[in-house]
Amino acid sequence: MTIEVRQLRKNFGSFAALDGVDLKVADGELLALLGPSGSGKTTLLRIVAGLDWPDAGEVNFDGENALIRGAGERQVGFVFQHYALFRHMSVFENVAFGLRVQPRRVRKSEAAIRARVKELLDLVQLDWLADRYPSQLSGGQRQRIALARALAIEPRILLLDEPFGALDAKVRKELRQWLRSLHEQIHMTSIFVTHDQEEALEVANRVVVMDKGKIEQMGTPDDVYDNPASAFVHGFIGESIELAVDVAGGEVRLGVASLPLTAQGLASGPSRLFVRRHDMQVGPAGSGALQGSVTRVRSFGPVQRAEVLIGSARHAIEIDAPRDQELRPGDVVGLNPRRYRIFAAS
Amino acid sequence: MDRNPSPRPSPDGRGSRAVLAAANSPRSEPRVVRIAIIAVAIAFLSIFVVLPLVVVFAQAFAGGIAAYLAALTDPEALSAIRLTLLVAAISVGLNLVFGVIAAWAIAKFDFVGKTFLISLIDLPFSVSPVISGLVFVLLFGAQGFFGPFLVKHNIQVLFAAPGIALATLFVTFPFVARALIPLMQEQGTQEEEAAISLGASGLQTFFRVTLPNVKWGLLYGVLLCNARAMGEFGAVSVVSGHIRGLTNTMPLLVEILYNEYQFVASFAVASLLAMLALITLIAKTVLERRLDERDVP
C-alpha cells in the first residue's frame, strides 16, 4: 500500500513539531525517518497511525483519505519504542489481542485465532515463550512479541517508533538484520523512526532525514550519505570535519588565507566546509589544502585519531590516519580533502 | 577495645576490621538504644492500639456469649447493621464508578482545570465530616436549597437512608480516585494506544487493558472506602436524625447505647466494627504486597 502525506502541520503550543511535510511512501518500501530528537519524526509516524491528529494537511493511504478514520480502522500495525505489551496478559494473549477484539461478525474462531498466533510466534521465532508474561522476557524478545502482535491484525502498513531504541548495542544489531530479512519475507509497506543513522542506512530502502519539523533530504542510503543536500544532513549523517570558512567571489577563505578549493557555485558570505573524516588525507607539511599542527594522538583499532589545530584561529578538528603513519604531538601536517562540500552558513 | 569509628588501621592489625565495619555501619547504635527505641514503640502501640481493641472485645463479652448474641440480634442492632451495609454498598458502588472515571480522566487525558479537579477530589478529606453533614442539611433540609422541591414531591432525603448515603458518599469519595491516579499516571497511555491501534474500541480498551492493569489498586481503594463508609460517624450523625430502628447506623448506635449505659450491647456492636477494621487491615497488607510486586514491563 502507498502512503502519501501532504503539507502536514502540527503544533504543540508554540512549538512546530511538523512544519509542512510532504512525503510519499511506495508500496512495499521500508522507509526510515531519521532525525535528532524534536525533529518531528515520531509525531509524523503517530499521525500516520492515527494516534495523533494534524492541525493541517492530508494523509492518504492508496489515494484514500486516512484522516477520516480512527487508529483502529486504519489497519496499521504500530510498534512502540517501549513495547507497550499488555503486562497482565501472557505472550500468547498479547499477540491474540487484535484478533479477539474484532467485531463478532468478522472475528475468527478460537481455533483459527490459536493457529494464527502460533504462526506469528513462529515467524518471530519465539513460540516457546507463549505462556510467559512480558516481565519475564528480555528487551529483544519483548520487541519481537510487540511486532508479532502488530502483525496479527494483518495490517496494511507497519509503523515502528524507535523499535530498537531501548535495547543494548548487540541485540540492536541482531534485530536490525532480522527486521531487514523479515521485511524481505513479508514485503509490507513499513516506516520506522530512528535517531541512529547507522540503523537507518543499514536497514532502510530509503531514508528521510528530518530536522525541526521539516524534511531535509530524501534518498537511498548511499545518496543521503554521498550527496548530503544540506549542512544539517552532512553534519548529522556520518562523521564529518567541519570548518567555518568565508566564500568571497568564488574563492574559499579560512581567516585571511585563501584555500585551493572551489566554492561549488556558492554565493559570497560566511560558509561551512564539510569533509568526511575518511576523505581527509594526512600528508607532510606543505602538502594539501590545509596546514595544521598536531596536539594529541590516540590510537584505537586500525586507525589513529589526531587532534589538529588549523589556521590562524587555531580551530581544532579531529582527523583519522592509518596506524603506520607517524604522527606526534607538535608535528605540522598538510591536510588534503579528497572530497568536500561547502554550504552557506545559516 | 578502641571504639573510635575512624577508619584508621588498628595497631594489632587482626580482628579489628569487623569491629570497625560494625562501628561504621549505619546500624551502629548501641544495643541499649536499640532496645529502648523498640520498647517505646511497642509500649505506645500496646496502650493506644492493642489495649483499646482488647477492651472492646472484653466489654462485649463481659455478660457472656448469650448476652453478646442477644445484643447483636436486637431489632435495633439488626436494623443498624442492615442500614450500615446498605449505605456502604451504595456509597462504595457509586464511588467505585465515579472514582474510576475521575482517575481515568485525570491520568489519561490532558485538559484545562486538571489541577483544580485533583484538589477538588481531596476536598472531603480536608473538611471536617460535621461540615460535610451540614452541607447536606443546607441543601436538602426543609429550608434548604432543594427543600421546597423535595417537600412538594414528598421525597425524604434528610433523616432517612438517602441522606445518610449521600453524606457517606461525599466523605468517602477520595479513596478510590486517590488509589488509582498515581498508578494510572505511572502506567501512562501506551498500552491503551497499542490496544486502540489493534482495533479495540474505547470500552474494550478500558475493560481489557486499563482496568486489569489497576485491579489491585482499585481493590485497595474500595477496601479503604468501605472501611470508612461503615465507620463514618460525624457526617452521618448530622443528617441521620437518630430515629431508632430506622436511621441509626452502627457507629451511631454504639454511641446511643453507650450513653444509655448499655455497655455490653454498645461494645457488642462496636466489636463488629473492630472486626471490620482487623479484616481491612489484613486485606490491606495483602493487597499492598500485590501492588509492590506488580509487573512493570
Interface residues (C-beta under 8 A of the other chain):
Chain A: A49 G50 L51 G70 A71 G72 E73 R74 V76 G77 F78 F80 H82 Y83 A84 L85 F86 R87 H88 F97 G98 V101 Q102 Y133 P134 S135 R142 A146 R149 A150 A152 I153
Chain B: Q190 E191 E193 A194 A195 I196 S197 L198 G199 A200 S201 Q204 R208 V209 P212 N213 R294 D295 V296 P297
